[in-house]
Amino acid sequence: MAKKKDFAKATPWLSAIGLFVLWELIVRIFNIPVYVLPTPSESIMVGWEFRAAIWMHALQTLYTTLAGFAIAVVFGVILGALVGSSKAVYDAANPLLVGFNSVPKVALVPVLVMWFGIGTVPAIITAFLISFFPIVVNVATGLATLEPELRDVLRSLGATRRDILVKVGFPRAMPYFFASLKVAITLAFVGSVISETVASNLGVGYLMLSASSKFNMPLVFAGLLVIAVMGIAMYELFNIIERRSTKWANRGNPAN
C-alpha cells in the first residue's frame, strides 16, 4: 500500500520528465530548427540566463492574475448564490451569462484599452472576465442540487430560507465551489497573458511577444514554462485546500 502511494505521488513527476525527454528527442532526431521548436533544455538554459527579467515579468503576471481571480471569486459567489437560490434570477440571468461567456475575451481587450489605457488594469479585468463564469455555474449548481424533500423537512423544523441557504446550501456547494476555483485560476492566467500580449509593457505575455518578434523562440518557450509552473502551483494549492476543507465529500476516494 505504501509503495502504491509513493508511486502515485511520483507519477506527475515521471510523466513530466517523460514529456520533456520525448520533446528533446523529437527535436534532435528530426533536426527541427531552434526558431521553430527549441528543445526543453535550451528553453530552460535561456530561462536561467534571463531569470531576472523573467522573474520581474512573472511577478506582474501573477499579480494581475490573482487580482482578477479574487474579483471573480467574490462576484461569482454572489451571483452564483442568487442564480442557484432563485428560479426567477436564474431565468433572467442565464441567457445573459451564456451569451457573455460566448464572446471571445480577446475581442474585449481593445475596448478595455480604450477605456483604461495600456497596462495592469486591462489584464486584471480580462482575467476576471474569463474566470468568473465557472464559479457562477458551479456555485449555482451546488445550491440547486439541494433536494426539495430536505428543504421541506428543514422548513417544517422552523428553518428560514436564509438558514437553509447559509447552513445547508453553502456547505453542500463547497465541493462544486472548489472545483470551480481550480478551473478558474488556470483561466485567469489565460486572461492575463492574452491582455499582456495585446496591451501591456510588462508581464510574461509581453515578454513572449517581445521575444517572438526577435525570433528568440527558446525565451518564448521559457515564458510558456513559467506560466505552466505558476498555473500548476496555484491549481495544486486549491487542490490541497479542497481536500482539507471537504473531506466529508471525498470519503470514498482512496487518494484522500
FITOR-400810 format. One record per residue (C-alpha): z, x, y; chain. Coordinates in nm, 2 decimals, m for minus. Example, Ala and Ser with C-alpha at 12.3 -4.5 7.8 and 13.67 -1.06 7.14 Angstrom:
<rec <0.78 1.23 m0.45> 'A'>;
<rec <0.71 1.37 m0.11> 'A'>;
***
This chain:
<rec <0.00 0.00 0.00> 'A'>;
<rec <0.09 0.28 0.24> 'A'>;
<rec <m0.24 0.46 0.16> 'A'>;
<rec <m0.43 0.14 0.23> 'A'>;
<rec <m0.26 0.11 0.57> 'A'>;
<rec <m0.32 0.47 0.66> 'A'>;
<rec <m0.69 0.43 0.56> 'A'>;
<rec <m0.71 0.11 0.77> 'A'>;
<rec <m0.57 0.29 1.07> 'A'>;
<rec <m0.82 0.58 1.02> 'A'>;
<rec <m1.12 0.35 0.98> 'A'>;
<rec <m1.21 0.32 1.35> 'A'>;
<rec <m1.19 0.69 1.40> 'A'>;
<rec <m1.40 0.76 1.09> 'A'>;
<rec <m1.67 0.50 1.20> 'A'>;
<rec <m1.68 0.66 1.55> 'A'>;
<rec <m1.72 1.01 1.41> 'A'>;
<rec <m1.99 0.88 1.17> 'A'>;
<rec <m2.18 0.72 1.45> 'A'>;
<rec <m2.17 1.04 1.66> 'A'>;
<rec <m2.28 1.26 1.36> 'A'>;
<rec <m2.57 1.02 1.29> 'A'>;
<rec <m2.67 1.02 1.66> 'A'>;
<rec <m2.66 1.40 1.67> 'A'>;
<rec <m2.86 1.44 1.35> 'A'>;
<rec <m3.13 1.18 1.46> 'A'>;
<rec <m3.18 1.36 1.80> 'A'>;
<rec <m3.20 1.70 1.64> 'A'>;
<rec <m3.41 1.61 1.33> 'A'>;
<rec <m3.67 1.42 1.54> 'A'>;
<rec <m3.65 1.67 1.83> 'A'>;
<rec <m3.60 1.40 2.09> 'A'>;
<rec <m3.62 1.54 2.44> 'A'>;
<rec <m3.29 1.55 2.63> 'A'>;
<rec <m3.44 1.35 2.92> 'A'>;
<rec <m3.50 1.06 2.67> 'A'>;
<rec <m3.19 1.08 2.45> 'A'>;
<rec <m2.93 1.36 2.47> 'A'>;
<rec <m2.70 1.44 2.18> 'A'>;
<rec <m2.34 1.33 2.20> 'A'>;
<rec <m2.23 1.70 2.21> 'A'>;
<rec <m2.45 1.76 2.52> 'A'>;
<rec <m2.31 1.44 2.68> 'A'>;
<rec <m1.95 1.55 2.61> 'A'>;
<rec <m2.01 1.90 2.74> 'A'>;
<rec <m2.18 1.77 3.06> 'A'>;
<rec <m1.89 1.52 3.10> 'A'>;
<rec <m1.64 1.81 3.08> 'A'>;
<rec <m1.85 2.01 3.33> 'A'>;
<rec <m1.84 1.72 3.58> 'A'>;
<rec <m1.50 1.60 3.48> 'A'>;
<rec <m1.37 1.60 3.84> 'A'>;
<rec <m1.65 1.37 3.97> 'A'>;
<rec <m1.63 1.15 3.66> 'A'>;
<rec <m1.25 1.11 3.69> 'A'>;
<rec <m1.29 1.00 4.06> 'A'>;
<rec <m1.56 0.75 3.98> 'A'>;
<rec <m1.38 0.63 3.66> 'A'>;
<rec <m1.07 0.55 3.86> 'A'>;
<rec <m1.27 0.35 4.11> 'A'>;
<rec <m1.44 0.15 3.83> 'A'>;
<rec <m1.10 0.09 3.66> 'A'>;
<rec <m0.95 m0.03 3.99> 'A'>;
<rec <m1.23 m0.28 4.06> 'A'>;
<rec <m1.24 m0.40 3.70> 'A'>;
<rec <m0.86 m0.46 3.68> 'A'>;
<rec <m0.86 m0.62 4.03> 'A'>;
<rec <m1.14 m0.86 3.94> 'A'>;
<rec <m0.99 m0.92 3.59> 'A'>;
<rec <m0.65 m1.01 3.74> 'A'>;
<rec <m0.80 m1.26 3.97> 'A'>;
<rec <m1.00 m1.41 3.68> 'A'>;
<rec <m0.67 m1.44 3.47> 'A'>;
<rec <m0.50 m1.64 3.75> 'A'>;
<rec <m0.80 m1.85 3.83> 'A'>;
<rec <m0.89 m1.90 3.46> 'A'>;
<rec <m0.54 m2.01 3.35> 'A'>;
<rec <m0.50 m2.26 3.64> 'A'>;
<rec <m0.85 m2.41 3.59> 'A'>;
<rec <m0.82 m2.40 3.21> 'A'>;
<rec <m0.49 m2.58 3.22> 'A'>;
<rec <m0.65 m2.85 3.44> 'A'>;
<rec <m0.95 m2.88 3.22> 'A'>;
<rec <m0.76 m2.88 2.90> 'A'>;
<rec <m0.49 m3.13 3.00> 'A'>;
<rec <m0.71 m3.39 3.18> 'A'>;
<rec <m1.02 m3.55 3.05> 'A'>;
<rec <m1.13 m3.65 3.40> 'A'>;
<rec <m1.12 m3.29 3.52> 'A'>;
<rec <m1.30 m3.18 3.20> 'A'>;
<rec <m1.58 m3.43 3.26> 'A'>;
<rec <m1.61 m3.33 3.62> 'A'>;
<rec <m1.58 m2.95 3.59> 'A'>;
<rec <m1.75 m2.88 3.25> 'A'>;
<rec <m2.12 m2.92 3.37> 'A'>;
<rec <m2.04 m2.71 3.68> 'A'>;
<rec <m1.88 m2.43 3.48> 'A'>;
<rec <m2.16 m2.42 3.22> 'A'>;
<rec <m2.42 m2.42 3.49> 'A'>;
<rec <m2.25 m2.15 3.69> 'A'>;
<rec <m2.19 m1.93 3.39> 'A'>;
<rec <m2.56 m1.96 3.31> 'A'>;
<rec <m2.66 m1.79 3.63> 'A'>;
<rec <m2.72 m1.41 3.58> 'A'>;
<rec <m2.44 m1.24 3.78> 'A'>;
<rec <m2.66 m0.95 3.87> 'A'>;
<rec <m2.86 m1.20 4.08> 'A'>;
<rec <m2.55 m1.27 4.28> 'A'>;
<rec <m2.48 m0.91 4.38> 'A'>;
<rec <m2.74 m0.90 4.66> 'A'>;
<rec <m2.58 m1.22 4.80> 'A'>;
<rec <m2.23 m1.06 4.78> 'A'>;
<rec <m2.37 m0.75 4.96> 'A'>;
<rec <m2.50 m0.97 5.24> 'A'>;
<rec <m2.16 m1.14 5.27> 'A'>;
<rec <m1.92 m0.84 5.22> 'A'>;
<rec <m2.13 m0.53 5.25> 'A'>;
<rec <m2.17 m0.24 5.01> 'A'>;
<rec <m1.85 m0.11 4.84> 'A'>;
<rec <m1.55 m0.23 4.65> 'A'>;
<rec <m1.54 m0.60 4.73> 'A'>;
<rec <m1.87 m0.70 4.56> 'A'>;
<rec <m1.77 m0.51 4.25> 'A'>;
<rec <m1.43 m0.69 4.23> 'A'>;
<rec <m1.59 m1.03 4.29> 'A'>;
<rec <m1.86 m0.96 4.03> 'A'>;
<rec <m1.60 m0.85 3.77> 'A'>;
<rec <m1.42 m1.18 3.85> 'A'>;
<rec <m1.72 m1.40 3.82> 'A'>;
<rec <m1.84 m1.26 3.49> 'A'>;
<rec <m1.49 m1.26 3.32> 'A'>;
<rec <m1.32 m1.58 3.42> 'A'>;
<rec <m1.53 m1.82 3.21> 'A'>;
<rec <m1.40 m1.71 2.86> 'A'>;
<rec <m1.04 m1.75 2.99> 'A'>;
<rec <m1.11 m2.10 3.12> 'A'>;
<rec <m1.27 m2.21 2.80> 'A'>;
<rec <m1.01 m2.06 2.57> 'A'>;
<rec <m0.71 m2.19 2.76> 'A'>;
<rec <m0.86 m2.54 2.78> 'A'>;
<rec <m0.94 m2.53 2.41> 'A'>;
<rec <m0.59 m2.42 2.32> 'A'>;
<rec <m0.44 m2.70 2.52> 'A'>;
<rec <m0.69 m2.96 2.38> 'A'>;
<rec <m0.60 m2.87 2.02> 'A'>;
<rec <m0.26 m3.03 2.06> 'A'>;
<rec <m0.25 m3.31 1.81> 'A'>;
<rec <m0.23 m3.67 1.96> 'A'>;
<rec <0.03 m3.75 1.70> 'A'>;
<rec <0.25 m3.47 1.82> 'A'>;
<rec <0.21 m3.59 2.18> 'A'>;
<rec <0.32 m3.94 2.08> 'A'>;
<rec <0.63 m3.80 1.90> 'A'>;
<rec <0.73 m3.59 2.20> 'A'>;
<rec <0.68 m3.89 2.44> 'A'>;
<rec <0.89 m4.10 2.21> 'A'>;
<rec <1.16 m3.84 2.24> 'A'>;
<rec <1.15 m3.86 2.62> 'A'>;
<rec <0.93 m3.56 2.70> 'A'>;
<rec <0.72 m3.59 3.01> 'A'>;
<rec <0.36 m3.48 3.04> 'A'>;
<rec <0.48 m3.17 3.22> 'A'>;
<rec <0.73 m3.09 2.94> 'A'>;
<rec <0.46 m3.13 2.68> 'A'>;
<rec <0.22 m2.90 2.87> 'A'>;
<rec <0.48 m2.63 2.95> 'A'>;
<rec <0.70 m2.63 2.64> 'A'>;
<rec <0.44 m2.70 2.37> 'A'>;
<rec <0.09 m2.68 2.51> 'A'>;
<rec <0.10 m2.34 2.67> 'A'>;
<rec <0.28 m2.17 2.37> 'A'>;
<rec <0.03 m2.33 2.14> 'A'>;
<rec <m0.25 m2.19 2.36> 'A'>;
<rec <m0.13 m1.83 2.36> 'A'>;
<rec <m0.35 m1.71 2.07> 'A'>;
<rec <m0.65 m1.86 2.25> 'A'>;
<rec <m0.54 m1.70 2.58> 'A'>;
<rec <m0.50 m1.35 2.44> 'A'>;
<rec <m0.83 m1.38 2.25> 'A'>;
<rec <m1.00 m1.46 2.58> 'A'>;
<rec <m0.83 m1.16 2.76> 'A'>;
<rec <m0.99 m0.92 2.51> 'A'>;
<rec <m1.33 m1.07 2.57> 'A'>;
<rec <m1.28 m1.10 2.95> 'A'>;
<rec <m1.17 m0.74 3.01> 'A'>;
<rec <m1.48 m0.60 2.85> 'A'>;
<rec <m1.70 m0.84 3.05> 'A'>;
<rec <m1.51 m0.73 3.37> 'A'>;
<rec <m1.63 m0.37 3.31> 'A'>;
<rec <m1.98 m0.50 3.28> 'A'>;
<rec <m1.95 m0.68 3.61> 'A'>;
<rec <m1.81 m0.38 3.79> 'A'>;
<rec <m2.07 m0.14 3.66> 'A'>;
<rec <m2.35 m0.39 3.75> 'A'>;
<rec <m2.23 m0.41 4.10> 'A'>;
<rec <m2.18 m0.04 4.13> 'A'>;
<rec <m2.54 0.03 4.03> 'A'>;
<rec <m2.67 m0.21 4.29> 'A'>;
<rec <m2.44 m0.19 4.58> 'A'>;
<rec <m2.19 0.09 4.59> 'A'>;
<rec <m2.15 0.45 4.67> 'A'>;
<rec <m1.86 0.50 4.43> 'A'>;
<rec <m1.78 0.42 4.06> 'A'>;
<rec <m1.93 0.51 3.72> 'A'>;
<rec <m2.22 0.28 3.78> 'A'>;
<rec <m2.32 0.46 4.10> 'A'>;
<rec <m2.27 0.80 3.92> 'A'>;
<rec <m2.50 0.69 3.63> 'A'>;
<rec <m2.76 0.56 3.88> 'A'>;
<rec <m2.75 0.89 4.07> 'A'>;
<rec <m2.77 1.09 3.75> 'A'>;
<rec <m3.07 0.89 3.62> 'A'>;
<rec <m3.26 0.95 3.95> 'A'>;
<rec <m3.23 1.32 3.88> 'A'>;
<rec <m3.32 1.28 3.51> 'A'>;
<rec <m2.98 1.41 3.41> 'A'>;
<rec <m2.95 1.19 3.10> 'A'>;
<rec <m2.65 1.38 2.95> 'A'>;
<rec <m2.45 1.28 3.26> 'A'>;
<rec <m2.57 0.92 3.23> 'A'>;
<rec <m2.45 0.90 2.87> 'A'>;
<rec <m2.13 1.07 2.96> 'A'>;
<rec <m2.07 0.79 3.21> 'A'>;
<rec <m2.15 0.54 2.93> 'A'>;
<rec <m1.90 0.70 2.70> 'A'>;
<rec <m1.63 0.69 2.97> 'A'>;
<rec <m1.69 0.32 3.02> 'A'>;
<rec <m1.68 0.26 2.65> 'A'>;
<rec <m1.35 0.46 2.62> 'A'>;
<rec <m1.19 0.26 2.91> 'A'>;
<rec <m1.31 m0.07 2.76> 'A'>;
<rec <m1.17 0.02 2.41> 'A'>;
<rec <m0.84 0.13 2.56> 'A'>;
<rec <m0.79 m0.20 2.76> 'A'>;
<rec <m0.90 m0.41 2.46> 'A'>;
<rec <m0.65 m0.23 2.24> 'A'>;
<rec <m0.38 m0.27 2.50> 'A'>;
<rec <m0.42 m0.65 2.50> 'A'>;
<rec <m0.45 m0.65 2.12> 'A'>;
<rec <m0.11 m0.49 2.10> 'A'>;
<rec <0.04 m0.73 2.35> 'A'>;
<rec <m0.12 m1.02 2.15> 'A'>;
<rec <0.03 m0.90 1.82> 'A'>;
<rec <0.38 m0.87 1.97> 'A'>;
<rec <0.36 m1.20 2.16> 'A'>;
<rec <0.21 m1.43 1.90> 'A'>;
<rec <0.35 m1.30 1.57> 'A'>;
<rec <0.41 m1.66 1.47> 'A'>;
<rec <0.04 m1.73 1.48> 'A'>;
<rec <m0.06 m1.43 1.26> 'A'>;
<rec <0.20 m1.45 0.99> 'A'>;
<rec <m0.07 m1.48 0.72> 'A'>;
<rec <m0.27 m1.18 0.84> 'A'>;
<rec <m0.19 m0.86 0.64> 'A'>;
<rec <m0.29 m0.65 0.94> 'A'>;
<rec <0.01 m0.78 1.13> 'A'>;
***
